[in-house]
Amino acid sequence: MSAPRRPRADPLLGADVDSSLLASCAKHNPQPTDTTHLLQGFTSIKHLKHIHARLLRSNLLHDCYLCNILLRSSFNFNKNTHYSLLLFSHIQQPSEYVLNSLIRGLVSHDQFHQSVNRFHSMRQLGFLPNHFTFPFVLKACTRVLELKLDVELHSIMVKVGYDLDVFVKTGLVCLYPKCGRLDDACKVFDEMPEKNVASWTAVISGYIGSVKTSTISPRRKEVKMKSAVVQHV
């Protein structure tokens, strides 16, 4: 009776690769142009690495559609971001969609400084952020309190036409008070053509935070907050 076949080490990813799974990938991907079958049904980081290796061998990491699916899935399967960053480094000429997925994944894993750095890289590559980019970068800015980037983001929003987007502007309303700029938050709020529950919550929270950190008496704090809220109703 022959000994069971051991998985072989993958020279590209440094992980053990089950030959039967790679063979299955090859069976489902007979032609280089037919690649979507590779991305159907994987349920673990090990399987995802197998597909990553297959795409590397087939020189298919220029296909941003495939890469975006892989990248987003890597964040779902991994608690840390090391493998996701490795995968991103293999992608040839990433599109804005791939970059958005990277920033979103980093923010979802509380890698706020990393996501801000990647946003700067995105700008250096000549990409303009869009309505998928802004909410996650604004969330990162709220955590790292990078005021210079806050102003830059606000300027870009106006430039690219997202200054009227309620979700994007709500992010600014959340951000400005944390940087000590409540007046700017109120101005952004007042300029919003439509306001939702999130935007109202953001501006009220901004006033509450501002009142808590001020040095005026408790009674005057209460009056100030109530009058400010009434003013926006």
C-alpha positions in Angstrom: 0.0 0.0 0.0 1.5 3.3 -1.1 1.9 6.1 1.4 -0.6 9.0 1.1 0.7 11.9 -1.0 1.8 14.9 1.0 0.8 18.4 -0.1 3.7 20.2 -1.8 5.0 23.6 -0.8 4.1 26.4 -3.1 7.2 28.3 -4.1 5.2 31.5 -4.7 3.3 31.8 -1.5 5.3 29.7 0.9 2.2 27.6 1.9 1.3 24.0 1.5 -0.7 23.5 -1.6 -3.0 20.5 -2.1 -2.3 19.3 -5.7 -5.8 18.1 -6.1 -7.2 21.6 -5.5 -4.8 23.1 -8.0 -5.8 20.4 -10.4 -9.4 21.4 -9.8 -8.5 25.0 -10.5 -6.9 24.0 -13.7 -9.9 21.9 -14.7 -12.3 24.8 -14.1 -10.0 27.2 -15.9 -9.0 25.5 -19.2 -8.6 28.9 -21.0 -6.8 32.0 -19.7 -9.8 34.1 -20.5 -12.2 31.9 -18.5 -11.2 32.8 -15.0 -14.4 33.5 -13.0 -14.8 29.8 -12.2 -11.7 30.1 -10.0 -13.4 32.5 -7.7 -16.5 30.5 -7.1 -17.1 28.6 -3.9 -13.9 29.2 -1.9 -14.6 29.2 1.8 -11.2 29.5 3.5 -7.9 31.5 3.4 -6.1 28.3 2.3 -8.3 27.9 -0.8 -7.9 31.6 -1.5 -4.2 31.2 -1.4 -4.4 28.3 -3.9 -6.3 30.6 -6.3 -3.8 33.4 -5.8 -1.0 31.0 -6.7 -2.9 29.9 -9.8 -3.4 33.5 -11.0 0.2 34.2 -10.4 1.3 31.3 -12.5 -1.2 32.3 -15.2 0.0 35.9 -15.2 -3.6 37.0 -14.5 -2.9 39.5 -11.7 -3.4 42.3 -14.2 -7.1 41.6 -14.2 -8.4 44.1 -11.7 -11.9 42.5 -11.5 -10.4 39.2 -10.4 -7.9 40.9 -8.1 -10.6 43.0 -6.4 -12.6 39.8 -5.6 -9.6 38.2 -4.1 -8.6 41.2 -2.1 -12.0 41.7 -0.6 -12.2 38.0 0.3 -8.8 38.1 1.9 -10.0 40.6 4.4 -13.0 38.5 5.2 -10.9 35.4 5.9 -8.0 36.9 7.8 -8.0 38.6 11.2 -4.8 40.5 10.3 -3.9 42.3 7.1 -0.5 40.8 6.3 -1.7 38.5 3.6 -4.0 41.1 2.1 -1.1 43.5 1.8 1.0 40.8 0.2 -1.8 40.1 -2.3 -2.1 43.8 -3.1 1.6 44.1 -3.7 1.3 41.4 -6.5 -1.5 43.3 -8.3 -0.2 44.9 -11.5 -1.6 48.5 -12.0 -4.4 48.4 -9.4 -7.5 50.3 -10.3 -9.4 52.8 -8.1 -11.8 50.0 -7.2 -8.9 47.8 -6.0 -7.5 50.7 -4.0 -11.0 51.4 -2.5 -11.2 47.8 -1.4 -7.8 48.0 0.2 -8.7 51.2 2.1 -12.0 49.7 3.2 -10.4 46.5 4.4 -7.8 48.3 6.4 -10.3 50.5 8.1 -12.5 47.5 8.9 -9.5 45.9 10.6 -8.8 49.1 12.6 -5.6 49.8 10.6 -6.4 53.5 10.4 -2.9 54.9 9.9 -2.3 52.3 7.2 -5.5 53.3 5.4 -4.5 57.0 5.5 -1.1 56.1 4.1 -2.7 54.1 1.3 -5.0 57.0 0.5 -2.0 59.3 0.1 -0.5 56.6 -2.3 -3.8 56.6 -4.2 -3.5 60.3 -4.7 0.1 60.1 -5.8 -0.9 57.6 -8.4 -3.3 60.2 -9.8 -6.6 58.7 -8.7 -9.4 60.9 -7.4 -11.4 59.4 -4.5 -15.1 58.8 -5.0 -18.1 58.2 -2.9 -16.8 54.7 -2.0 -13.5 56.2 -0.8 -14.6 59.2 1.3 -16.6 57.5 4.1 -13.8 55.1 5.0 -11.0 57.6 4.8 -13.1 60.0 6.9 -13.6 57.3 9.5 -9.8 56.7 9.6 -9.2 60.4 10.0 -11.6 60.5 12.9 -9.5 58.0 14.7 -6.1 59.4 13.9 -7.2 63.1 14.0 -5.3 64.2 11.0 -6.6 67.8 10.5 -4.5 68.6 7.4 -6.0 65.6 5.6 -9.5 66.6 6.8 -9.2 70.0 5.0 -7.7 68.3 1.9 -10.6 65.8 1.8 -13.1 68.6 2.1 -11.4 70.4 -0.8 -11.4 67.3 -2.9 -15.1 66.6 -2.2 -16.0 70.1 -3.6 -13.6 69.6 -6.6 -15.1 66.2 -7.7 -18.7 67.1 -6.9 -19.4 65.1 -3.8 -20.0 68.1 -1.5 -23.7 67.5 -1.6 -23.6 63.7 -0.8 -25.3 63.3 2.6 -23.2 60.3 3.6 -19.9 62.0 2.7 -20.8 65.2 4.4 -22.1 63.4 7.5 -18.5 62.0 7.8 -17.2 65.5 7.8 -19.7 66.6 10.5 -18.5 63.7 12.6 -14.9 64.5 12.0 -14.6 68.3 12.5 -15.7 68.4 16.2 -13.1 65.8 17.1 -10.5 68.1 15.7 -11.8 71.0 17.7 -13.6 72.6 14.7 -17.2 72.6 15.7 -18.0 75.7 13.7 -16.8 74.0 10.6 -19.0 71.0 11.4 -22.0 73.3 11.8 -21.3 75.0 8.5 -21.1 71.7 6.7 -24.3 70.6 8.3 -26.1 73.8 7.4 -25.0 73.4 3.8 -26.5 69.9 3.5 -29.6 70.0 1.2 -30.9 66.8 2.9 -30.3 65.6 6.4 -30.9 62.2 7.8 -30.8 60.6 11.2 -27.1 60.0 11.0 -26.3 63.6 10.1 -28.5 64.9 13.0 -26.9 62.5 15.4 -23.4 63.7 14.2 -24.1 67.4 14.8 -25.7 66.8 18.2 -22.9 64.6 19.3 -20.5 67.3 18.1 -22.2 69.8 20.3 -22.3 67.5 23.3 -18.6 66.7 22.9 -17.8 70.4 22.6 -19.8 71.3 25.7 -18.1 68.5 27.8 -14.7 69.8 27.0 -15.4 73.5 27.5 -14.8 75.4 30.7 -18.1 77.2 31.1 -20.5 76.4 34.0 -22.8 73.3 33.8 -26.0 75.5 33.5 -24.5 77.6 30.7 -23.3 74.4 28.9 -26.9 73.0 28.9 -28.4 76.3 27.6 -25.7 76.5 24.9 -26.3 73.0 23.7 -30.1 73.3 23.6 -30.0 76.6 21.8 -27.6 75.2 19.2 -29.8 72.2 18.5 -33.0 74.4 18.3 -31.2 76.6 15.8 -30.7 73.7 13.4 -34.3 72.4 13.7 
